[in-house]
Structure formats: C-alpha cells, structure tokens
C-alpha cells in the first residue's frame, strides 16, 4: 500500500480531504460533492495516493495490455461533431468507405502478429445498408476466426438498428450471430444536454447513449465506457457524467473498463481550445478510479495520452494501457503525435519501469501472458473488491 | 569507438535494474529505512548518499514525486515557476573530443564542419533581443584553433551591442580545452572571458561524473575532478554556473548518486551553482548508437529528477528539460521537484521564420505551467524575476554582479 493508508489519511486530513479519504479506506461510495472536491483541490499528491490505493487494492501491481489492431471502416459521417477531425462527406478529399473485403485485408495483413482483438469504430452514414455491418463482422471472422471483434459504439449501433428498421435488441442479436464479441465505449462524450447541444447535437443524447448501453448489456455483451474531457465542459458536468455511468453500472454490471478520453484540438471546430495538460489528464484518471467504484478497470489509453502520461497513470489509478495498436486513425487526424503502434517488448519495458507487473489480456480480461507466473494463462484476471 | 567497448566487443549496457513493485514498497524489506528517510525529508533534514541510493532503487514513483514536490514547495512557497527567454547558439560544431553519444560534432575538415561568421551570430542575438530575450546559451565543439581571444572578442562585441543579454557561455570542458591548447591555467582563461563580459557558465559536459563512466563514453573529455575544479574556479571568479547530469547510458545507480554527491559537496563549498538539470541520453542517430542500451523510459526520468531534488538540498533550483522529455513530462516534473522550465531555446530557423512561433511557444510554456497550478514568470540567468507582470517589479539579482552573492565569491571579496 502507498506508505500505509494511515499516512495517506493523515495527509488527506491536512489537505481538507479527510472525510473522502476515510470513505476510500473502507471502500465506501463517494458522493458527487466528493467528486467535485477531488477536481478542485490543489493537493494533487493526495488525489494520486487515494486513487492509487484503490487501484492497488483491486489489482495489486498488475497492469494490463493487449495486442490489438484498429480498423476505422469509414470516415463518412453526418454528425458534424465540433471536436472531431476524422469525419468526411462522401466525395470529399480523403473520404473512404472500406468494402468488407478491404476490411478483411486489414485483418489478413497482421496474421503474422499475435493480434487477439480488432477495435472497429467509424463514422455514421445513413446510406450504408444494414447488411454491410453484418458483412464486415463476418469478413473479419473469416479472415481470422480466433480474433475478438470489439466493434460499434452506441452511436453506430443506434444507426445500424435504424437503417435496418429493427429494434436495437434485434440488431445486436444479428451482430452477435455474425461474430460481434463486445462493444467499445466511445461516443459518450459528456452526457449533459448543454454540452450535447453545443458540441454534437446531431448525435444521440446522453440518455439515449445510456439506454443503448443498457440494452447491449442485457443482450449479454460487455462494453467499455468513456468520457471526453478538456473542452467546454464544467467539472460539475464531468461528475454528473461519472455518476450516470455509475448508476447504469449498478443496474447492469456490463461495463468492463472506463477510459477518460482527452480532447485533442487539431483540425477541428474546437481548435481554439487548448485541450487538457498532462496533470489534468492524470487527475482525470484518478477521479474516474475513485468515483467509478463498480467498474473493474480504468484504462490509460496511451495513443491519446502519450507514453509518459500513460506510464505514470499506472500510479494514478489506471490498471490498463490499451494495446500495441496497429493503424490508429481517429486521434492521429486530431494531431496525436504518438507512434501508431508500439512494440510489445517496449510496452512491457515501460510497464515494468513504472513498478508494475505486465499482463497481456484478451478483450474480456482473460490472461494471455503474464510476467507473474502465478497467474494461469486462460484464467480470468483477478479483481478484488 | 570507446576503448573499453572496442576491447571487449561488448555493448555498453549496464546491469539491468528493475523498478520495485510499487504496492510492495511499504511492506518490503526496505520499508523501515524508507519510512525513516521519508521522515527526514519531511522534517527538512539532509539525507546521505546511501539514503539517496535506497530511495532511487527502492522507493515507488508516487512517494518520490511527493517528497520532491515537498522540497520544491519549501524552497519556493510563492508558487512561481520560472523560465528564461533565451536562444541557443552553437558557434562551431568542430570538435576533437569524439564522444560516441554526441550527434552534433564534426571533425575538423569534415564537409559539414562550420564556424559561424560574426554577422550571423550578431543577427541571431539581435532577433533574441528584439523578442525580449535575456540570455544566449553559447557553447559548441572543442575547436583546435579557436582560442580565448576569439571568444573574448565575440562576447565583448555582443555585450556592447546588446547589453541586456547575458552571455551564458562556454561549459567546463570548453574552458578546460582553452586552458589546454593555450597551456595556461584555467583561472586566466576565466578571468579574460569575464573581463570581456561573459556572465555565467553553463553546466554542460558533466555527463556522469565518475571516471569509470567517462573512460567508457567520453575518454577524451575533461575528467570528473577537473570538471568540478573548473566550476570551483568559475565560482571563485565571481561567476555563477549551473550543473547537469546525462543519465541512461552505461552508468549504475551508484554512479548517478556519486555524481550528485560530487555536485552537492562542491555546492557546500562554493554555493556557486544556480540550478541543476538532468535528462536521459538520446541515443537515436549518435555515432555509437549500436553500443548503447535503449532509451530509458519516462518513469526513470521522474525517478532520477525526484531523487536529485531531494538529495541536492543546497541547490535552489531544478530545471525541467522539456526539450528532451516533451511538454507533458516536463509538466509532471513540476510536481516532482522542478521549479523552472529552462530556456525557450529559440532555434535559428524558428525565429527567422517569424517571431510568432516564439510567441506561441511561450504561450505553450505558460499554459503548461498554469495547468500545473503555478504562476509563470520570466527570469534572467541568476533567477531574478524580470517579468513586467510581476507585482512590485523585478525581484532578485538583475545582473552578474548582483548574482555573485555565493560563498566562494563573497569570501574572496572579504579576503
């Protein structure tokens, strides 16, 4: 534990965060006011200590990664989100829509690598037929039967059901039958209506996003959840967002991992906003860990955070750094300067340098490889509390 | 090729060190000692080299950052983080020292070897002055024929034209090189340069100050003892200097601490160092790249930086190195011991392209500092605040003479 919880408690009391620390010490749920206090305080080391305490209570020193590839099957989109640099209209320069065969080629191009997951998300375009979505999932599974297909945010699923004139439940069942394994957590942005109206009013609302996630969980699929921070939202709106995720999780238990996403300002309508700095990103990881007491994992998505911040985040509440990632496009269009992929050995090295034990997982957190030999390959990752 | 590497044919990789598992630090075999060391730091006491080594090897990153931040806050309770508007000018890349980790130098007669013309240098300083700059960092290769006269003439000319700009020039190995090629004591070289207007001395060329390491990576460069000796003479001459460390190559943890101990001892003696900065070796594209281990990861920088802040209790300032670490890591280091963002380090193509990039980079630096919860302020070489925004006007030393308040100088003046 971090220098003993007693020492952390003493420092927290000194910083006026004693009541929060006492709750953290006994794993009691934090209130919305507590969340605000964690955002407001200058005592960054106390926030870190508390989040790290929870992280170590749940996961010890284990730090997860996977070997994955990204396929962004189209950048056609009619949502015109202010923060997005990826979207194009058909016919516009750089616009593309991959055929199912082209999607399969992307998978086949990495058959020589031990990829266990494809992360497949894209723009939303109403003229893409229902069958297309089933076809691309089938094409992936044909090209690599062992791969886990983690695809379609709630925003895409809403569109898929709409174009298929089906209930969301039926659409999800069709996609499952085609080979869909789970869903990513994107498209949540900030749930508050004020921000939704100002930034992405054509996209499904916060409540619609949550309703979709509820249905997907009820269909037996796990999903991730996210929050896009560092643009025009207030800390009250962030706490509200975390609270809504926490309440749905109480209901369904379907979220595996929470991933705070940093707004990147290049090449989009909100380029005048600066985006969050490193310490703000680390605090976001910490507050997420402390508020979302019912979500097992918190991910420091290195593609977006950069390697230094992701590495340090393993001591700020995160227990996962995402994967080796092949061909990421969305954040790179928004100015991310991180490499598009990283060698597995490199990832292992920086996890170890952070004082953690690297564990390769599959999408559903079963152990694929572990530096800690007591963890059996194929077993479920141990989570306490 | 470094002799040792050539002899054995082996790479320069040191024995592997592995970070302690963070959750087990406070229940592990070193817990009691770590508790005691942390208490010493919290009480404002000095820690020994052995303690620093244990912190470096066995403490978790969170604790190191917290303790270093505590030391920083004690020294700088005003919450100010400084930086200096300056420019890096390398008058020559000609060098006869052949360090295998250096990608900058060229041997004499190499087709890319250069010595900048006077008017080129003057123009660079003019641009710096126009942008409100306070310093030029002027260092370069160990040129076999450029002697003290050449440097004195240059510095005097620049001081005459741009009195506000300090010449932060000629690191210890360069001063030593001048003394060697002119076969006279380094004190005389320093005296002449000071008379010409040199205002302070940069801390470069320290690398790792142990003879084993220097024999491997920089066998022709100034020795440990001599590097420290040159700084001692600089301080005695009434000048201030900074100190650095380049880690992440062939050195062991013990050698990192030995380096810091050498600096702390000299600082106890003279008080002449203004600041310390460290960075990891950047092995891409250096002549002996194949001999060096992979670049250390950011967590190691944070660790070394924090240990330095905790151990170097007689150094007022720690600079972060955003040029090598990037803005994100530099910002995090402001909560792990650093209180200074270093220089803006304008490069020639950048400035001549249009002053606007410079302004943007200043904005980025300020936003990074503000985002960490600090107040950004511009300083001069002696860490006097020169920022017009500062309430109550400039504070601290405003020139070389006001900067010379350190022990080695005041004792000499008294004598």
Interface residues (C-beta under 8 A of the other chain):
Chain A: X1 X2 X3 X4 X42 X44 X45 X48 X49 X52 X56 X60 X61 X274 X276 X277 X278 X279 X280 X282 X305 X306 X307 X308 X309 X311 X312 X315 X346 X349 X350 X352 X353 X354 X355 X356 X357
Chain B: X18 X19 X20 X21 X22 X23 X24 X25 X26 X27 X35 X38 X60 X61 X62 X63 X65 X66 X69 X294 X296 X297 X298 X299 X300 X302 X325 X326 X327 X328 X329 X331 X332 X334 X335 X367 X368 X371 X372 X373
